[in-house]
Amino acid sequence: MRSSPRDVFVSTTSFQTHDLADIFRLCETHDIGAVELSVAKAWTLEMVRREKNVRRLLVHNYFPPPENPFLLNLASQDADNLRRSLDHCRAAIDLSAELGGAIYAAHGGFGMDLGTTLLGNPEAQKALSEDAFTPYERIYATLVESTQALCAYGRERGVRFLIENNVLSPLNGVHGRRLIPMAHPEELLRLVRDVGDPDFGLLIDVGHANVSSNALQFDRNDFFATLSPHIAALHLSDNDGVRDQNCAFDKSAWFVPYLKDFSDAVLTLELNKLAPAQILAVRTAVLESL
């Protein structure tokens, strides 16, 4: 398989199918040699381990998807859910090490343990009771402890642990800010300082940053100005600034001029159900911008 000047990973969310065997076949046909394992169906660990046509594999957040779904929440105040979340991340770090992945990232926690039907549903989240939320500083302290533990675990296995910025939509209502931490650049900067681990870093999802900037009224460029020394990876997609739509983009996208400043960062296209030709067009736009 041909090498590109720099690998740009493609998330499994980007394909029109989520069947992992089909995704791997499409990668072979269309010379996609770097894949981030995220949403996937009809998969097995053996399938992942024996894949030969994809040169590089990354594990992300909720992969491998557990047999019994739960909310991955590294800020959970429920002891059982926090244990499950940490165990999942440790298993993902182990798989990352086995597959040769240099990083593994998880999302930045939540202010309550949402049911899986509420996740990504801002209209339903607006109806949540005020009593359902844990005080911010308590969930923040738990997230710091979880992150420190996973950084240490990852370091022993040669995998750098990252936290991804959450997305807060203007549609989330008055409860949104309490429900969804780690959406503002200053929060993420505070997290980096309080974790205090030189191996810790951030995965910045530019689509999340775009939506959150409208909800929280900050300049979206602040994500790069404030956090650039700590950014180890980027998720790339575009949207309307209201919802995280994972749209395709070209070289005119607002964040593209920044990409050349992150020569060591892992770049991943996190798009939404596109044909291979569309994915390749976006990848070309990214590579030509570096």
C-alpha positions in Angstrom: 0.0 0.0 0.0 1.3 3.5 -0.9 2.5 5.8 1.8 1.2 9.4 2.1 3.5 12.2 3.2 1.6 12.2 6.5 -1.0 9.8 7.7 -4.4 11.3 8.2 -6.7 8.9 10.1 -10.3 8.3 9.1 -12.8 7.5 11.8 -15.1 4.6 11.3 -18.0 7.1 11.8 -17.0 8.5 8.4 -18.2 5.6 6.3 -21.7 4.8 5.1 -21.5 1.4 6.7 -20.4 0.7 10.3 -19.8 -3.0 9.6 -16.1 -3.2 10.4 -15.3 -5.9 7.8 -16.9 -3.7 5.1 -14.9 -0.7 6.3 -11.7 -2.6 6.1 -12.5 -3.7 2.5 -13.3 -0.1 1.5 -10.0 1.0 3.0 -8.1 -1.6 0.9 -9.9 -0.5 -2.2 -9.5 3.2 -1.7 -6.0 3.3 -0.2 -7.1 4.4 3.3 -4.2 3.2 5.4 -5.0 4.8 8.8 -8.3 4.2 10.7 -9.6 5.4 14.0 -11.8 2.7 15.6 -14.9 4.4 17.0 -18.4 3.4 16.0 -18.4 -0.2 14.7 -20.7 -3.1 14.2 -20.2 -6.8 13.4 -16.7 -6.6 14.7 -14.5 -8.9 16.7 -11.1 -8.3 18.3 -9.7 -11.1 16.2 -10.8 -9.2 13.1 -9.0 -6.1 14.4 -5.9 -8.0 15.3 -5.5 -9.8 11.9 -6.2 -6.7 9.7 -3.3 -6.3 7.3 -4.4 -3.7 4.8 -4.8 -0.8 7.2 -1.3 0.2 8.3 -2.2 2.1 11.4 -5.1 1.7 13.8 -6.2 4.0 16.7 -8.7 3.2 19.4 -11.0 6.0 20.4 -13.3 6.6 23.4 -16.1 4.0 23.5 -14.2 1.4 21.4 -14.3 -1.6 21.9 -18.1 -1.1 22.5 -19.1 -3.0 25.6 -21.6 -5.8 25.4 -23.9 -4.0 27.9 -24.0 -0.3 26.9 -23.3 2.3 29.6 -22.3 6.0 29.8 -18.5 6.3 29.7 -18.1 9.0 32.4 -14.7 9.7 33.9 -16.3 12.2 36.2 -19.1 9.9 37.5 -20.1 10.1 41.1 -21.6 6.6 40.9 -18.9 4.2 42.1 -20.0 1.4 39.8 -20.2 3.5 36.7 -16.8 5.2 37.5 -15.3 1.7 37.9 -16.7 0.6 34.6 -15.5 3.8 32.9 -12.0 3.4 34.2 -11.9 -0.3 33.3 -13.1 0.4 29.8 -10.4 3.0 29.3 -7.7 0.7 30.7 -8.8 -2.0 28.3 -8.8 0.5 25.4 -5.2 1.5 26.4 -4.2 -2.1 26.4 -5.6 -2.6 22.9 -4.0 0.6 21.7 -0.6 -0.7 22.9 -1.2 -4.0 21.2 -2.1 -2.3 17.9 0.8 0.2 18.1 -1.4 3.2 18.7 0.5 6.1 20.3 -2.6 7.8 21.8 -6.0 7.0 23.3 -8.5 9.7 24.0 -11.7 9.7 26.0 -14.4 12.5 26.4 -14.2 14.9 29.3 -16.9 13.6 31.6 -20.5 14.7 32.4 -22.3 16.4 35.2 -24.6 13.4 35.7 -24.9 9.8 34.6 -27.1 10.2 31.6 -29.0 7.3 30.2 -27.7 6.3 26.8 -30.9 7.6 25.2 -30.2 11.1 26.5 -26.7 11.3 25.2 -26.5 13.6 22.2 -30.2 14.6 22.7 -30.1 18.3 23.7 -33.9 18.7 23.6 -34.4 15.9 26.1 -31.6 17.1 28.3 -33.4 20.5 28.7 -36.1 18.7 30.7 -33.7 17.3 33.3 -34.3 18.2 36.9 -32.0 20.7 38.7 -31.5 18.2 41.5 -30.0 15.7 39.1 -26.7 17.5 38.8 -23.6 17.1 40.9 -21.8 20.3 41.9 -19.2 21.2 39.3 -16.1 21.1 41.6 -17.0 17.6 42.7 -17.2 16.2 39.2 -14.1 18.2 38.2 -12.1 16.6 41.1 -13.2 13.2 40.0 -12.2 13.9 36.4 -8.7 15.1 37.5 -8.2 11.9 39.6 -9.4 9.6 36.7 -7.2 11.4 34.2 -4.1 11.1 36.5 -4.7 7.4 36.9 -5.1 6.8 33.2 -2.1 8.8 32.3 0.0 6.7 34.6 -1.6 3.5 33.3 -0.9 4.6 29.7 2.6 5.6 30.3 3.5 2.1 31.5 2.2 0.8 28.2 3.6 3.4 25.9 0.3 5.0 25.2 -0.4 8.7 25.8 -3.8 9.4 27.4 -5.8 12.4 26.1 -9.0 14.1 27.0 -11.3 15.3 24.2 -13.2 18.6 24.5 -16.9 18.1 24.9 -19.5 19.8 22.8 -22.1 22.1 24.3 -24.8 23.2 21.9 -27.0 26.4 22.2 -29.8 23.9 22.1 -28.8 22.3 25.5 -30.7 24.9 27.5 -29.9 26.3 30.9 -28.8 22.9 32.3 -26.3 22.4 29.5 -23.4 24.2 31.2 -23.8 22.0 34.4 -24.2 18.8 32.3 -21.3 19.3 29.9 -18.0 20.4 31.3 -14.7 20.6 29.4 -16.2 22.6 26.6 -14.5 26.0 27.2 -10.7 26.5 26.5 -10.1 27.8 30.0 -11.6 24.7 31.6 -9.3 22.5 29.5 -6.3 24.6 30.4 -7.1 24.3 34.1 -7.4 20.5 33.6 -4.0 20.3 32.1 -2.5 22.3 34.9 -4.2 20.3 37.7 -3.5 16.9 36.2 0.1 18.0 36.3 1.4 15.1 34.2 3.8 15.9 31.3 2.4 13.0 29.3 -1.1 14.3 29.5 -2.5 16.1 26.4 -5.7 17.1 24.6 -7.6 15.9 21.6 -9.3 19.0 20.2 -12.4 18.3 18.2 -12.8 21.4 16.0 -16.4 20.7 15.4 -17.1 20.6 19.1 -15.1 23.9 19.5 -17.2 25.5 16.8 -20.5 24.6 18.4 -19.4 25.3 22.0 -18.1 28.8 21.0 -21.6 29.8 20.1 -23.1 28.3 23.3 -20.5 29.8 25.6 -19.7 33.0 23.6 -16.0 32.7 23.2 -13.9 33.1 20.1 -13.4 29.6 18.6 -9.9 30.6 17.6 -9.1 30.7 21.4 -8.9 26.9 21.4 -5.7 27.1 19.4 -4.4 30.3 21.0 -4.9 29.1 24.5 -4.3 25.3 24.2 -1.8 24.9 21.3 1.1 23.7 23.5 -1.1 20.9 24.9 -2.8 19.7 21.7 -1.7 16.2 20.8 -4.5 15.3 18.4 -7.3 16.9 16.3 -10.7 15.6 15.2 -11.6 17.4 11.9 -15.1 18.1 10.7 -17.4 21.1 10.0 -20.9 22.1 11.1 -23.5 24.9 11.3 -22.3 26.1 14.7 -25.4 24.8 16.4 -25.2 21.0 16.1 -22.1 18.7 15.8 -22.9 17.4 12.3 -19.5 16.0 11.3 -19.8 17.6 7.8 -17.2 17.4 5.1 -15.0 20.5 4.5 -12.5 21.9 2.1 -9.5 24.2 2.4 -11.7 27.2 3.1 -12.9 25.8 6.5 -12.1 28.1 9.5 -9.7 25.7 11.2 -7.6 24.6 8.2 -5.0 27.4 8.4 -4.1 26.2 11.9 -3.3 22.6 10.8 0.2 23.4 9.6 1.1 24.5 13.1 0.5 21.0 14.5 3.1 19.0 12.7 3.3 16.4 15.5 -0.4 16.1 16.2 -2.5 13.1 15.2 -5.1 14.2 12.6 -8.4 12.3 12.2 -11.3 12.9 9.9 -14.4 12.4 12.0 -17.1 12.7 9.3 -20.6 11.4 9.0 -21.5 8.5 6.6 -19.8 9.7 3.4 -18.9 7.8 0.2 -15.2 6.9 -0.1 -14.7 9.6 -2.9 -16.0 12.3 -0.5 -13.7 11.1 2.3 -10.7 11.1 0.0 -11.5 14.6 -1.2 -11.4 15.9 2.4 -8.2 14.0 3.1 -6.6 15.6 0.1 -7.7 19.0 1.2 -6.1 18.4 4.6 -2.8 17.0 3.2 -2.5 20.0 0.8 -2.9 22.4 3.7 -0.1 21.0 5.8 
